[in-house]
Amino acid sequence: MKLIFEKSVPGRHSSLLPPCDVPAFELPESRQEPLELPELCENDVSRHYTQLCQRVHGVNCGFYPLGSCTMKYNPRIDEEAAALPGFTNIHPLAPKASVKGSLEVLELAAKYLCEISGMDGMTFQPAAGAHGEFTGVLLIKQYHDARGDKARTKIIVPDSAHGTNPATAAMCGYDVVNVASAPDGCVDLEALKAALGPDTAGLMLTNPNTVGLFDKNILEITRLVHEAGGLCYYDGANLNAVMGHVRPGNMGFDCIHMNLHKTFATPHGGGGPGAGVVGCKEFLKQFLPKSALMEDGKGIQVRGFAGNFLVVVRALAYLLTLGKEGVPEASTNAVLNANYLMEKIKGSFTPAFDRVCMHEFVLDLSEFKKETGVSALDVAKSLIDNGMHPPTMYFPLIVHEALMLEPTETESRETLDEAAAIFRKLYDLAHTDPDYMHHAPHHAQIGRPDEVAAARNPVVRWTKA
Amino acid sequence: MGSYVPGTLQERQEMLKAIGMESEEQLYADVPAQMLLTEPLNIPSGMSELEVRSRMEALAAENKVYKTVLRGAGAYDHYIPSIVKYVPNKEEFLTAYTPYQAEMSQGILQSIFEYQTMICQLTGMDVSNASVYDGATAAAEAAAMCRDRKRSVTLISAAAHPDVINTVRTYCYGANAELRIVPCKDGKTDPDALKEMLTPDVASMILQQPNFFGQLEDARAVGEAVHAAKAAFILSCDPLSLAILPTPKELGADVMVGEGQCLGLPIAWGGPYLGIMAATSKMMRKLPGRIVGETRDDAGNKAYVLSLQAREQHIRREKASSNICSNEALCALTAGLYMAAMGPEGMKEAARQTTAKAHYLQAELCRLEGVSLKYAGPFYQEFVTVLPRRDAVLAALDEAGILGGLPLGEDEVLWCATEKNTRAELDRAVSIVKEVLAK
């Protein structure tokens, strides 16, 4: 389809503003370069974006089992709540007395999220999961600094972790110690012990881990880190498995981020905005970020104002809907759906770990690839032809030819049965016509794009011919 | 209680049976028993949609919506065209994840490619990323882009937004890098102090244009001084103002950053907003975050993909240029949509009217006895006045449904106007100020 610039017609416009009712004012210097934005009427703009949205697959359009991303249904009532003028038309620096509603939204959300996570304090500044990690590790850094403990220069990260964990540790000035996982995908206690020492600032971990298993040794892991003088950071990417069943705070974690755009059903908007709210235990509360202007903050601050407030509004509406019964019910059914789907797929593809999983599971296609020549990528692209968003591919790094599936609790049994049938169909197809799968997708918006060419000769903007 | 779980109790039982289980408890068999919660969560019982709606409406009603907003300071109440509110609510855009699967995400990818192009057109820069969290984190990420082993110090003007300064300071603290604040003189960055502070260890200088006090800085001269010291020049701009003001490219910026809220996003008590980052092509591979590139598919058709991923955390892990993963994609889509809906003439008109209204308000206020302009330099949309009986004036405005300017120091106010404010609104505000001062 054409770019919006290719639809531009000089002189075309919409009438949006009235004539100016005060005298014009000439500024001393103005822009010399002509402003070449597209020129369209409202109907052109509307049709263009409608065409674009027809080339997007959202979770509210169909199955989206993207492992680690918790693509659950995004309720419409949450959108309506976030569109209320009493939330959208509020200036962040309006007087405190005029924003009682906003303050109460944060207070309630903090209370409920602390209860779910087992934490004592919370900040809503972080705008995304990685931003929450950054904030959480800075809590750890401030804690050691406040004690004058300058020797702690290392953050331990398991080799199964999301890339954001080591990248975060590096942004916080730490050296990263990668520890290998045990054969069962959990933390190798001996490797952890060997990595711990007086230079350990902390450990970053998600539990259930990235292969979808609950690490039974979690209390021992956090005890060992604390014994070495380090703190434990919980990456909330996989919280959807355990809400209302186990609290990260009870596992021995000192701070945590939660992705409101995953676990708490706020939409991901094609890449954001999210909210990576950070919770911590009482002793770390003094280090939480504050806004210079809103709270006269003297400590750290990770962004302007109070955070992605409208995302918090949506999450609060979701929490009010589910309540004490619905929160654990969501997790239970996320785990049930994952196990059910794994069981149904098992007849064809092989799980990397053949045991009860939590909210997600990983398929290991390395044997299958040896047998058929069809890779995890080929399977993923073939799923697109079947109207399903592919799982997360080639992650975690400890499983080769990995496909990671997270169905979430909002999918029905029919959807799961259908997905399993598609997997079976592709398993058979790989044995009869592997070449067809090497070139999939065949019926998508585009065929496989040449990413190497895109990186070698970057074209990252349109230019007039 | 509410629930989005489709399975009936019978279906759940059947599914449990299919995986060889008798009860739901068995799903959590791997969790050590002493850790499992034995009591229900201490949060309220769930509610129906109708009850949730009432509750959220009640919360929203506890906020005061001002009819007139004369406060900016980083959040600007511009007019948002209807179509700009409508389109981002389409479920396809709203509920998609990051476009990892290009074959299913051309719409999102193309919207970002168009956004990147429009940011380049607006700023004159060569390349834009797909967004970061907000203007403050954009400045902090830009400082990180410019640091290397030899040059690790970042300078920032004291006239930058306090939240931006604090955020940059926090990111520098994380990286064990130093931040030094260049003092102000007469509401602008002090050029003499800057020259002295441009030592060989300085990697970059962050200047905000217009600055926190609304003043237009002599940005070109600052850029020249920074470049003479072989440091990088980071310019933080109000993107809407660039429809009429000299572009960061024209002012010599190496990296342009900005808060994109003014491009069609509501003030929304501080977020979600939009972090804009654009740079010269020389700096392209140092930019953090997603960048969408054009390529061809296997049949030779034009296609868009997430490109230059060798910079990013999922490939590079601890060696990545940033840890950023999720960004503000839907806000970037909204900003692109806003620029397309406004068009070049609409953007210029909004910026011109904003300037005109702000100057009208300033002139009318300063005609009142005791009110005077604090800084004499040219300004775009905001200005500082000394205001006697300040708190009484702001309270009287508040009572009339007008959010007055932001109080600064003992007796100063940072005022703001936009194209949304009518002359009648501004006159009404001024007459209220006049009444209080006359008492």
Interface residues (C-beta under 8 A of the other chain):
Chain A: M1 L3 I4 F5 R12 H13 S14 L16 L17 C20 D21 V22 P23 A24 F25 L27 P28 E29 S30 R31 Q32 E33 L35 E36 L37 P38 E39 L40 E42 V45 S46 H48 Y49 T50 Q51 L52 C53 Q54 R55 V56 H57 G58 V59 N60 C61 Y64 L66 C69 M71 K72 Y73 N74 P75 I77 E79 E80 A81 L84 P85 G86 F87 T88 N89 I90 H91 P92 L93 A94 P95 S98 V99 K100 G101 S102 E104 V105 K111 Y112 E115 I116 A127 A128 G129 A130 H131 E133 F134 V137 L138 K141 H162 G163 T164 P166 A167 T168 A169 A170 M171 C172 G173 V176 L213 F214 K216 I218 L219 V242 G244 H245 V246 R247 N250 M251 H261 A265 P267 H268 G269 G270 G271 G272 P273 G274 G276 P289 S291 A292 L293 M294 G297 I300 Q301 V302 R303 G304 F305 A306 G307 N308 F309 L310 V311 V313 L316 A317 L319 L320 T321 L322 G323 K324 E325 G326 V327 P328 E329 A330 T332 N333 V335 L336 N337 N339 Y340 E343 K344 V356 M358 A380 K381 I384 H389 P390 T392 F395 E409 T410 E411 S412 R413 H439 P441 A444 Q445 I446 G447 R448 P449 D450 E451 A453 A454 A455 P458 V459 V460 R461 W462
Chain B: M1 G2 S3 Y4 V5 P6 G7 E11 R12 E14 M15 L16 A18 I19 M21 E24 Q26 L27 Y28 A29 D30 V31 P32 M35 L36 L37 P40 L41 N42 I43 P44 S45 G46 M47 E49 E51 V52 R53 R55 M56 E57 L59 A60 A61 E62 N63 K64 V65 Y66 V69 R71 A73 G74 A75 D77 Y79 P81 I83 V87 P88 N89 K90 E91 E92 F93 L94 T95 A96 Y97 T98 P99 Y100 Q101 A102 E103 M104 S105 Q106 G107 I108 Q110 S111 I112 F113 E114 Q116 T117 M118 C120 Q121 L122 G124 D126 V127 S128 A130 S131 Y133 D134 G135 A136 T137 A144 H161 P162 D163 V164 I165 N166 T167 R169 T170 Y171 Y173 G174 A175 N176 L216 L242 A243 I244 L245 P246 T247 K249 E250 E259 P266 I267 A268 W269 G270 G271 P272 Y273 M284 R290 I291 V292 G293 E294 T295 R296 D297 D298 A299 N301 A303 Y304 V305 S307 L308 Q309 A310 E312 Q313 H314 I315 R316 R317 E318 K319 A320 S322 N323 I324 C325 S326 N327 E328 A329 L330 C331 L333 G336 L337 M339 A340 A341 M342 G343 P344 E345 G346 M347 K348 E349 A350 R352 Q353 T355 A356 K357 H359 Y360 P378 Y380 D398 L403 L406 E419 T422 R423 L426
